[in-house]
Amino acid sequence: MRLKGFLSALLAALVLGTAGCGTFVARRMAQAPNTYPDWFGPKARVVLQMSDKLLTNFPSHFTQAGPPPVRLFYRVIEPADYGFGSSATNWVARGRTHFEFGFRAELPGRSNLWTAKPRGTVVLLHGYGLAQFAMAPWAVRLAEDGWRCVLVDLRGHGKTNGRRIYFGVKEARDLSQLLDQLARDGQLAGPVAAVGESYGAALALRWKAEDPRVRAVVAIAPYAGLSNAVLNIGREYAGWMPGALLRAGLRKLPALLQVPPEELDPKTVLTRNPVDALFVAGAEDKITPVDEVKKLRALAAPGSEFIVVPRATHEAVTYFFSDLAQPVTAWLDDHSAPQSATALH
């Protein structure tokens, strides 16, 4: 599986946007990434090697959310011994570092200490233009530690429908409605945590600020300001594209989504309602550089932590398990005090 995600789907929007004005570019930015053809976008710099069973072994579920109405697609990974393992390699081609990550698991898993009574629920949130598969390795890894993990295709991604995305403004409510569905099905074990990457990390921070059921957040390579992330993608992957065109689209985007411009930025969310989180940055990240993630850390609530992963790019940092497994699991452990049934409803 090749990761294009935040890079290719948005680049496709920008390429199409060269044909028109700022409003046209804004519409392409907000267009559901799963409506773009697969052949758009640059060659992926990260490859994930894993069996399709890492997803298909777990049943599919759907639930309604909105407004605007959307049908969320999700899977639940129960705690078990999956014999999870990972490997990593990298190489340089045309001056760019490329990565390949391999993941293995024994499916179905064998019952472990937490299978009958999970320690809590972790919702995994993928990046822009991706889907559940991007966070499946983390779901299996954390399920081994006793967490019931939920993989979800966000609005306009994967098998979840929706004509437009809202960069977290409406997606946070979608996720709260997903928790409601899990509670109705008897699958919501407290405490609740969110682990997200890039777009999903920005969403996780917003979600915790809005929903008191979310106790812990791990934000991997979140952007502080949406405009900076988009412009960095343009410079990194489409240097030939005029920055003025991107800025024109970004100026029109808030009106298209009917929100104040600052509301699209996680830094606004944390300024209004600081929450604590484990922040992760990649030392070689050109999309959300270390200093960008530090801005969010500075706005976060006391008790937050900050990690810089050496050699990691934006596309690859999520999969540096050798650097991240221990601090991520420790962060979740620290926030795993029992939660009352009332608090989860």
C-alpha positions in Angstrom: 0.0 0.0 0.0 1.4 3.4 -1.0 0.7 6.5 1.1 -0.3 9.5 -0.9 -2.9 10.9 1.3 -2.6 14.5 2.4 -0.1 15.0 -0.3 -1.7 13.5 -3.4 -5.4 14.2 -2.9 -4.8 17.8 -2.1 -2.2 18.1 -4.9 -4.9 16.8 -7.3 -7.2 19.5 -6.0 -4.5 22.1 -6.7 -3.7 20.8 -10.1 -7.4 21.0 -11.1 -7.5 24.4 -9.5 -5.0 25.9 -12.0 -7.9 26.1 -14.5 -9.9 28.6 -12.5 -10.2 31.3 -9.8 -9.8 31.1 -6.1 -13.4 29.9 -5.6 -12.8 27.0 -7.9 -9.6 26.1 -6.0 -11.4 26.3 -2.7 -14.1 23.9 -3.9 -11.4 21.4 -4.9 -9.7 21.7 -1.5 -13.0 21.0 0.2 -14.0 18.2 -2.2 -14.1 14.7 -0.7 -10.7 13.1 -1.3 -12.3 9.8 -2.1 -13.9 11.3 -5.2 -10.5 11.9 -6.9 -9.1 9.3 -9.3 -6.3 7.2 -8.0 -3.9 8.2 -10.7 -3.7 11.8 -9.4 -0.8 12.8 -7.2 2.9 12.3 -7.0 4.6 9.0 -6.5 4.4 8.0 -2.8 7.5 8.2 -0.7 6.2 5.7 1.9 5.2 2.1 1.3 3.3 0.0 3.8 3.8 -3.8 3.5 1.0 -5.7 5.3 -1.6 -8.3 4.6 -5.1 -7.1 3.7 -6.3 -9.3 6.5 -5.0 -6.7 8.9 -8.3 -5.0 8.1 -10.6 -7.6 6.6 -10.2 -9.9 9.6 -12.4 -7.4 11.5 -16.1 -6.9 10.6 -17.3 -3.8 8.8 -19.8 -1.5 10.5 -21.7 1.6 9.4 -23.4 4.4 11.4 -25.2 7.6 10.4 -23.8 10.9 11.5 -24.1 14.6 10.6 -25.4 17.1 9.6 -24.7 17.2 6.7 -25.7 13.5 6.7 -22.9 11.0 6.3 -22.6 7.2 6.6 -19.4 6.5 8.7 -17.6 3.2 8.0 -15.6 1.7 10.9 -14.1 -1.4 12.3 -13.6 -2.5 15.9 -10.3 -4.3 16.9 -10.7 -6.2 20.2 -7.8 -6.7 22.6 -5.9 -9.9 21.8 -2.5 -11.3 21.3 -1.8 -10.7 17.6 1.9 -11.4 17.5 2.4 -7.9 16.1 5.8 -7.1 14.6 7.2 -4.3 12.4 10.3 -3.6 10.3 11.6 -0.5 8.5 14.0 0.4 5.7 14.8 3.6 3.8 16.7 4.8 0.8 17.4 8.0 -1.1 16.2 8.5 -4.6 16.5 11.8 -6.5 17.5 13.6 -3.4 14.4 12.5 -1.4 14.3 9.9 1.4 11.8 7.0 0.8 10.6 4.6 3.4 9.2 1.1 3.5 7.5 -0.2 6.6 6.5 -3.9 7.0 3.9 -5.1 9.5 3.0 -8.6 10.5 0.3 -10.1 12.7 -1.3 -13.4 13.5 -5.0 -13.3 12.6 -7.3 -14.0 14.3 -5.6 -13.1 17.5 -5.5 -15.2 20.6 -7.3 -14.1 23.8 -5.1 -12.2 26.2 -5.6 -10.6 29.7 -7.8 -7.8 28.4 -9.9 -9.5 25.8 -12.9 -9.9 28.1 -12.5 -6.5 29.8 -10.7 -3.8 27.6 -8.8 -1.1 29.4 -10.5 1.5 27.3 -11.3 2.6 23.7 -8.9 4.2 21.3 -10.2 5.8 18.1 -7.6 6.0 15.3 -7.7 8.9 13.0 -6.0 8.8 9.6 -4.5 11.6 7.5 -6.1 13.6 4.6 -6.8 11.4 1.6 -6.1 8.2 3.4 -8.4 5.7 5.1 -8.4 3.0 7.9 -5.5 1.1 6.5 -3.1 3.9 7.4 -3.7 3.5 11.1 -4.3 -0.3 11.2 -0.8 -1.1 12.4 -1.4 1.1 15.4 -4.8 -0.4 16.1 -3.3 -3.9 16.3 -0.4 -2.8 18.3 -2.5 -1.0 20.9 -5.1 -3.8 21.0 -2.3 -6.1 22.2 -1.9 -3.7 25.1 -5.6 -4.1 26.1 -7.3 -1.3 24.2 -10.4 -1.8 22.2 -9.4 0.1 19.0 -11.8 1.7 16.5 -10.6 2.4 12.9 -12.8 4.9 11.1 -12.9 6.3 7.6 -13.4 10.0 8.1 -16.1 12.0 6.2 -15.3 12.0 2.5 -12.5 9.3 2.9 -12.3 5.6 2.2 -15.8 4.0 2.3 -17.4 6.9 4.2 -19.5 9.1 1.9 -20.0 12.9 1.9 -19.4 15.4 -0.9 -17.3 17.8 1.1 -14.9 17.8 4.0 -14.8 20.5 6.7 -11.2 20.2 8.1 -12.5 19.1 11.5 -15.3 21.7 12.0 -18.0 19.1 11.4 -15.9 15.9 11.7 -15.6 16.2 15.5 -19.3 15.9 15.8 -19.3 12.9 13.5 -16.8 11.2 15.9 -19.0 12.0 18.9 -21.9 10.4 17.2 -19.7 7.4 16.5 -19.1 7.1 20.3 -22.8 7.3 20.8 -23.2 4.3 18.4 -20.5 2.3 20.2 -22.3 3.0 23.5 -25.6 1.8 22.1 -23.9 -1.4 20.9 -22.2 -2.0 24.3 -18.7 -1.5 22.7 -17.7 1.8 24.4 -15.3 1.0 27.2 -13.8 4.0 29.1 -11.6 5.9 29.1 -11.7 7.1 25.5 -8.5 8.2 23.7 -7.8 9.4 20.2 -4.6 8.8 18.2 -4.3 10.8 15.0 -1.8 11.7 12.3 -1.6 15.0 10.4 -5.2 15.9 9.4 -6.4 13.3 11.9 -4.2 14.7 14.6 -5.6 18.2 14.1 -9.1 16.6 14.4 -8.2 14.7 17.5 -7.2 18.0 19.3 -10.5 19.6 18.3 -12.5 16.6 19.3 -11.1 16.5 22.8 -11.8 20.2 23.1 -15.4 19.6 22.3 -16.2 16.2 23.8 -15.4 15.6 27.5 -15.5 11.8 26.9 -12.1 12.0 25.2 -9.5 11.7 27.9 -6.3 11.3 26.0 -4.9 12.5 22.6 -1.8 11.6 20.7 -1.3 14.1 17.9 1.3 13.0 15.4 2.5 15.8 13.0 -0.6 18.1 13.4 -0.6 21.4 11.6 -1.1 24.6 13.7 -2.5 26.5 10.7 -4.2 25.0 7.7 -2.8 27.6 5.3 0.8 26.9 6.2 0.3 23.2 5.6 -1.3 23.7 2.2 1.4 26.1 1.1 4.2 23.7 2.3 2.6 20.9 0.3 2.6 23.1 -2.7 6.3 24.0 -2.3 7.3 20.4 -1.5 5.3 18.6 -4.2 4.4 21.2 -6.8 7.0 23.9 -6.8 5.9 25.0 -10.3 2.5 26.1 -9.0 2.1 29.8 -8.2 1.7 30.4 -4.5 -0.7 33.2 -5.3 -3.2 30.6 -6.7 -3.1 28.5 -3.5 -3.5 31.6 -1.3 -6.5 32.7 -3.4 -8.1 29.3 -2.8 -7.3 29.4 0.9 -8.9 32.9 1.2 -12.2 31.6 -0.3 -12.3 28.4 1.7 -13.8 29.7 4.9 -16.7 31.3 3.2 -17.3 28.1 1.2 -17.4 26.1 4.4 -19.4 29.0 6.2 -16.9 29.3 9.1 -14.6 32.2 10.3 -11.1 31.8 8.7 -9.4 31.2 12.0 -11.8 28.3 12.8 -10.0 26.0 10.4 -6.8 26.3 12.5 -6.1 24.0 15.4 -4.2 26.8 17.1 -7.5 28.6 17.4 -9.1 25.6 19.0 -6.3 25.3 21.6 -6.3 29.1 22.3 -10.0 28.9 23.1 -10.0 25.6 25.0 -6.5 24.3 25.8 -6.3 20.5 26.2 -3.3 18.3 27.1 -1.9 16.0 24.5 1.2 14.1 23.5 2.6 16.0 20.5 4.9 14.2 18.0 6.9 15.9 15.3 9.2 14.5 12.6 12.7 16.1 12.5 12.7 16.1 8.7 9.0 17.0 8.3 8.6 19.7 5.6 4.8 19.9 5.8 4.3 20.4 9.5 7.9 21.3 10.7 9.0 20.9 14.3 8.4 24.6 15.0 4.8 24.4 13.7 4.0 21.5 16.1 5.8 23.5 18.9 3.2 26.3 18.4 0.5 23.9 19.4 2.4 22.5 22.3 2.9 26.0 23.6 -0.9 26.6 23.5 -1.8 23.2 25.0 -2.8 22.6 28.6 -0.2 21.9 31.3 1.0 18.3 31.4 1.3 18.0 27.6 4.4 16.3 26.2 6.5 16.8 23.1 8.6 14.3 21.1 10.8 14.9 18.0 11.5 11.7 16.0 14.9 11.9 14.3 15.1 11.4 10.5 11.3 11.2 10.2 9.4 12.9 7.4 5.8 14.0 7.5 4.7 10.9 5.5 6.7 8.5 7.6 6.8 9.7 11.2 3.6 7.8 12.1 5.3 4.4 11.5 8.5 5.0 13.5 7.3 2.4 16.0 10.8 1.9 17.5 10.7 5.6 18.6 7.0 6.0 19.4 5.5 2.7 20.8 6.8 3.2 24.3 5.9 6.9 24.7 2.5 6.5 23.1 1.6 3.5 25.3 2.9 5.2 28.4 0.8 8.3 27.6 -2.3 6.2 27.2 -1.5 4.3 30.4 -1.2 7.6 32.3 -4.7 8.5 31.2 -6.3 5.1 31.8 -7.9 5.8 35.2 -11.4 4.2 35.2 -14.3 6.3 33.9 -17.8 6.1 35.2 -20.6 4.8 32.9 -22.3 8.2 33.3 -19.3 10.0 31.9 -19.4 8.0 28.8 -22.9 9.0 27.8 
